[in-house]
Amino acid sequence: MYRKEDKYPNIIFIILSFLFCILGIIFYIIYKDSLPIRARLCLVWTVIGVVFFTIFYTLLPLFIVTYFE
């Protein structure tokens, strides 16, 4: 059975995984055996962060060019 702290993942790990994607991968590697739910959530939020920042930094120049024309 999973440990209690694995059922309720720490929000700090989720935020850090989203903002600093390399930390999400490191958290996954560290916790994949001992806390599998937390590790999976860190990996999921890392992927969400990568997709979000890719879209953001792709569309940001388009908005800037359009706004300042």
C-alpha positions in Angstrom: 0.0 0.0 0.0 1.1 3.6 -0.6 2.4 5.7 2.3 0.2 8.5 3.5 2.4 11.3 2.2 2.2 9.7 -1.3 -1.6 10.0 -1.4 -1.5 13.7 -0.7 1.4 15.1 -2.8 3.1 18.3 -1.7 2.0 21.3 -3.7 5.6 22.6 -3.6 6.8 19.6 -5.7 4.0 20.3 -8.3 4.8 24.0 -8.6 8.6 23.4 -8.8 8.0 20.7 -11.5 5.9 23.1 -13.5 8.2 26.1 -13.3 11.6 24.3 -13.4 11.1 21.3 -15.6 14.5 19.8 -14.9 13.5 19.6 -11.2 10.4 17.6 -12.1 12.6 15.0 -13.9 14.9 14.9 -10.9 12.0 14.5 -8.5 10.7 11.7 -10.7 14.0 9.8 -10.6 14.4 10.3 -6.9 10.8 9.3 -5.9 9.8 6.7 -8.5 10.4 3.8 -6.2 9.5 5.2 -2.8 6.6 7.5 -3.6 5.2 6.5 -7.1 2.2 8.8 -7.1 4.3 11.9 -6.2 6.8 10.9 -8.9 4.2 10.5 -11.5 2.6 13.8 -10.7 6.0 15.6 -10.9 6.5 14.1 -14.3 3.0 15.0 -15.5 3.4 18.6 -14.3 6.9 18.7 -16.0 5.3 17.8 -19.3 2.5 20.4 -18.8 5.1 23.0 -18.0 7.1 22.2 -21.1 4.0 22.4 -23.3 2.8 25.7 -21.6 6.2 27.4 -21.9 6.7 26.2 -25.5 3.4 27.7 -26.5 3.9 30.8 -24.5 7.3 31.6 -25.9 6.2 30.7 -29.4 3.1 33.0 -29.4 4.6 35.9 -27.3 6.7 37.3 -30.2 3.6 37.2 -32.5 1.6 39.2 -30.0 4.4 41.7 -29.5 4.8 42.3 -33.2 1.1 42.6 -33.7 0.7 45.0 -30.8 3.6 47.3 -31.8 2.8 47.6 -35.5 
